[in-house]
Amino acid sequence: MNINRQKVREAFASYTNNYDPADPKIALKIAHTYRVADNCEQIARSLGMSDEDVDFAWLSGMLHDIGRFEQVKRYNTFIDSESVDHAEFGADLLFGPDNLVKEYTNDRSLDDVMDIVIRQHNKYRMREDLTERTKTFCEILRDADKIDILRVNIETPLEDIYNVSEEELLTSGVSERVMNQVRQHVAIKRDVPLSPAERVIGHIALSFELAFPKSWELTKEQGYLDKMFQFPSRNESTIKALAETKAELDKYYSEK
C-alpha cells in the first residue's frame, strides 16, 4: 500500500479540527491516535514486514479511532455499551457513504482489509474466518491500542475516561466474576456493566492478551502498567484485586 504520511497527518488534523480540542476526551484521543500509530509501526517492523506493510499498519493506527470523535460529540462518553460500538461506527464513516478514507489515501487496493482491521480492533474475540495476513494486521493494531490504553489511564483523569465522580471511582469494588477471568489470564468480558474499579482491572488485564514479544517489550519500557497498580482505591476488594492481578500477570509472563 502506498501512502503519503504527511497527507494522512494533515487529513487527520483537518478532521479533528471539527471537534472541540479543549474537551479532554477529544484531546486524549488525538494524542492516543498518534501513539497507537507509532506502536503499530514498531510492532510491524519487529515482525520483519515490508515497508508497504509497515505503512499499512501505521495507517491502521491513524484511522482506528475515527469513530471516537463523533461518539464523544453525540454521546459524551467512550463507553460503547452506552452509545455506539466505536469501531463499527468508525469503519462506517471511513468506508460507508461518507467514504472518509479517500481523504487519507488514494490507494483503494487494501480498503477491504483495512475495513476488517478497524472493525476488529475492539472486539473481545476476532472473527475466525480471517486470512493469516489480515489476522496479523488485526493483532498488530489490537496490541498497539492496548499498549497505549495503559498510558491513557495514567495521564488522563479516570473520572474523564469513565464519566464518574472521584468518590465513585475510589470507592467502587471488584467482583469475583471479574477476578475469575483474571485468574484465567484473559481480557475481561464486557457482557455486563463493570464498576469503575473493574474497568481499571479490565484495562490492566488487556496485557494478558498481547500477541507479539515486541508488544510486551513496549509495555514494560513505557512503565504505565506498573503505575496502574498504584491506583489509590479506598475499597478493600479493589486493593486485593490489584495485588492479585499483579501477581497473576507476573506469573503469566514469567512462564512465557
Secondary structure as GFF3:
##gff-version 3
##sequence-region A 1 256
A	DSSP	alpha_helix	5	16	.	.	.	ID=ss1
A	DSSP	alpha_helix	24	46	.	.	.	ID=ss2
A	DSSP	alpha_helix	51	63	.	.	.	ID=ss3
A	DSSP	alpha_helix	66	75	.	.	.	ID=ss4
A	DSSP	three_ten_helix	80	82	.	.	.	ID=ss5
A	DSSP	alpha_helix	86	95	.	.	.	ID=ss6
A	DSSP	three_ten_helix	100	103	.	.	.	ID=ss7
A	DSSP	alpha_helix	111	120	.	.	.	ID=ss8
A	DSSP	alpha_helix	132	155	.	.	.	ID=ss9
A	DSSP	alpha_helix	158	162	.	.	.	ID=ss10
A	DSSP	alpha_helix	166	171	.	.	.	ID=ss11
A	DSSP	alpha_helix	176	183	.	.	.	ID=ss12
A	DSSP	alpha_helix	196	205	.	.	.	ID=ss13
A	DSSP	three_ten_helix	206	209	.	.	.	ID=ss14
A	DSSP	alpha_helix	213	222	.	.	.	ID=ss15
A	DSSP	alpha_helix	224	228	.	.	.	ID=ss16
A	DSSP	alpha_helix	236	254	.	.	.	ID=ss17
###
